[in-house]
Amino acid sequence: MIYKYLRFVCLLAVAAVLVVLPVHAQSEGLTTEQIATIKQNCRQISATLSQIRTNDAPVYINKNQTYFSIGDKLMARLNSRLTLNSYDASDLVRTSSDYNHELQNFRTQYKAYEELLSDTIHTDCKRDTERFYNKLASTRDARGRVHESAMKLREFISQYGNQVQTFGQQHFSKGVDSE
């Protein structure tokens, strides 16, 4: 008798959990108003996303080329010349190495963002609204990661510039002052 009672209580508890979980999951999703708003503005949202994609591509290409040139044509060449002339440029080399790693991260983050954006654009926001919204949120997060990476690159550029100034003051200040 106790076994049947215990079994009944356990089944009741499991049933209660299974009933509550879907309700809780739905409350975290989109409201009917949000779904209606997305469906109503679907064309405009899709057009805006396409325009963002169109605008982001050349910006990325230009930034990527600029960042590459800074690392390859400025940092690497200066580091090589200083090392060839037997100067200790270890801080500059370390900063440019960190910069190059972040440049790779920037490229990886942009590629992931571009793929998510493309996937979001190709998702039907009228038929699959919640999935569209979730992809849009993921795309927004990915774009934020691209921005963070670009900001880190700018910090490395600034850091490298400060290190070059310090290096110049330590090693060449007499020659600069006498001219």
C-alpha positions as CSV (number, residue, x, y, z in Angstrom):
1,M,0.0,0.0,0.0
2,I,2.8,2.5,0.9
3,Y,4.6,1.5,-2.4
4,K,1.5,2.4,-4.4
5,Y,1.1,5.7,-2.6
6,L,4.8,6.6,-3.0
7,R,4.6,5.7,-6.7
8,F,1.5,7.9,-7.1
9,V,3.2,10.8,-5.5
10,C,6.3,10.4,-7.7
11,L,4.2,10.3,-10.8
12,L,2.3,13.3,-9.7
13,A,5.5,15.2,-9.1
14,V,6.9,14.3,-12.5
15,A,3.7,15.3,-14.2
16,A,3.7,18.6,-12.4
17,V,7.3,19.3,-13.6
18,L,6.5,18.3,-17.2
19,V,3.5,20.6,-17.2
20,V,5.3,23.6,-15.7
21,L,8.4,23.4,-17.9
22,P,6.7,24.1,-21.2
23,V,4.8,27.0,-19.7
24,H,8.1,28.4,-18.3
25,A,9.9,28.0,-21.6
26,Q,7.1,29.8,-23.4
27,S,7.2,32.7,-21.0
28,E,10.9,33.2,-21.9
29,G,10.1,33.3,-25.7
30,L,8.5,36.0,-27.7
31,T,5.1,37.4,-26.8
32,T,2.3,37.4,-29.3
33,E,2.7,41.1,-29.6
34,Q,6.4,40.8,-30.5
35,I,5.7,38.0,-33.0
36,A,2.9,40.2,-34.6
37,T,5.3,43.2,-34.8
38,I,8.0,41.1,-36.4
39,K,5.6,39.6,-38.9
40,Q,4.1,43.0,-39.7
41,N,7.5,44.6,-40.3
42,C,9.1,41.5,-41.9
43,R,9.9,43.0,-45.3
44,Q,11.3,46.2,-43.8
45,I,13.5,44.1,-41.3
46,S,14.8,41.9,-44.1
47,A,15.5,44.9,-46.3
48,T,17.4,46.6,-43.5
49,L,19.4,43.5,-42.8
50,S,20.3,43.2,-46.5
51,Q,21.4,46.9,-46.5
52,I,23.5,46.3,-43.4
53,R,25.2,43.3,-45.1
54,T,25.8,45.4,-48.2
55,N,27.3,48.2,-46.2
56,D,29.4,46.0,-43.9
57,A,31.2,44.2,-46.6
58,P,33.3,47.1,-48.0
59,V,33.9,48.4,-44.5
60,Y,35.3,45.1,-43.5
61,I,37.4,44.9,-46.6
62,N,38.9,48.4,-46.0
63,K,39.5,47.8,-42.3
64,N,41.0,44.4,-42.9
65,Q,43.4,45.9,-45.5
66,T,44.3,48.8,-43.2
67,Y,44.9,46.5,-40.3
68,F,47.0,44.1,-42.4
69,S,49.1,47.0,-43.8
70,I,49.7,48.4,-40.3
71,G,50.9,45.0,-39.1
72,D,52.8,44.0,-42.2
73,K,54.2,47.2,-43.6
74,L,54.7,49.2,-40.5
75,M,55.1,47.0,-37.4
76,A,56.9,44.1,-39.0
77,R,59.3,46.2,-41.0
78,L,60.2,48.5,-38.1
79,N,60.7,45.4,-35.8
80,S,63.0,43.9,-38.5
81,R,65.1,47.0,-38.9
82,L,65.5,47.5,-35.2
83,T,66.5,43.9,-34.7
84,L,68.9,44.0,-37.6
85,N,70.6,47.0,-36.0
86,S,70.9,45.1,-32.7
87,Y,68.3,47.1,-30.7
88,D,66.2,45.4,-28.1
89,A,62.7,45.7,-29.6
90,S,61.2,42.9,-27.6
91,D,58.3,45.0,-26.3
92,L,57.5,46.1,-29.9
93,V,57.7,42.5,-31.2
94,R,55.5,41.3,-28.4
95,T,52.9,43.9,-29.1
96,S,52.9,43.3,-32.9
97,S,52.6,39.5,-32.2
98,D,49.6,40.2,-30.0
99,Y,48.2,42.5,-32.7
100,N,48.6,39.8,-35.4
101,H,46.8,37.3,-33.2
102,E,44.0,39.7,-32.7
103,L,43.9,40.4,-36.4
104,Q,43.3,36.7,-37.0
105,N,40.6,36.8,-34.4
106,F,39.0,39.8,-36.1
107,R,38.9,37.9,-39.4
108,T,37.4,34.8,-37.7
109,Q,34.8,36.9,-35.8
110,Y,33.8,38.7,-39.0
111,K,33.4,35.5,-41.0
112,A,31.2,34.0,-38.3
113,Y,29.1,37.3,-38.2
114,E,28.8,37.3,-42.0
115,E,27.6,33.7,-42.0
116,L,25.1,34.3,-39.2
117,L,23.8,37.5,-40.9
118,S,23.4,35.6,-44.2
119,D,21.5,32.8,-42.5
120,T,19.3,35.3,-40.7
121,I,18.5,37.1,-43.9
122,H,17.5,33.8,-45.5
123,T,15.2,32.8,-42.7
124,D,11.5,33.5,-43.3
125,C,10.5,36.0,-40.6
126,K,6.8,35.5,-41.3
127,R,6.7,31.7,-41.1
128,D,9.4,31.0,-38.6
129,T,9.4,34.2,-36.4
130,E,10.9,32.8,-33.2
131,R,13.7,31.1,-35.1
132,F,14.3,34.3,-37.0
133,Y,14.4,36.4,-33.8
134,N,16.9,33.9,-32.2
135,K,19.1,34.1,-35.3
136,L,18.9,37.9,-35.2
137,A,19.9,38.0,-31.6
138,S,22.9,35.7,-32.3
139,T,23.9,37.9,-35.3
140,R,23.7,41.0,-33.0
141,D,26.0,39.3,-30.5
142,A,28.4,38.2,-33.3
143,R,28.5,41.8,-34.6
144,G,29.4,43.0,-31.1
145,R,32.3,40.5,-31.0
146,V,33.6,41.9,-34.3
147,H,33.4,45.4,-32.8
148,E,35.3,44.3,-29.6
149,S,38.0,42.8,-31.8
150,A,38.3,46.0,-33.8
151,M,38.6,48.0,-30.5
152,K,41.4,45.6,-29.3
153,L,43.2,46.2,-32.6
154,R,43.0,49.9,-32.1
155,E,44.3,49.5,-28.5
156,F,47.3,47.5,-29.9
157,I,48.0,50.2,-32.5
158,S,47.9,52.9,-29.8
159,Q,50.1,50.8,-27.5
160,Y,52.6,50.1,-30.3
161,G,52.7,53.9,-31.1
162,N,53.4,54.7,-27.5
163,Q,56.2,52.1,-27.4
164,V,57.7,53.5,-30.5
165,Q,57.8,57.0,-29.0
166,T,59.3,55.6,-25.8
167,F,61.9,53.7,-27.8
168,G,62.7,56.8,-29.8
169,Q,63.2,58.9,-26.7
170,Q,65.4,56.3,-25.1
171,H,67.6,55.7,-28.1
172,F,67.5,58.7,-30.4
173,S,66.6,61.7,-28.3
174,K,70.1,63.2,-28.6
175,G,70.0,63.1,-32.4
176,V,66.5,64.6,-32.6
177,D,67.3,67.4,-30.2
178,S,70.5,68.5,-31.9
179,E,68.8,68.9,-35.4
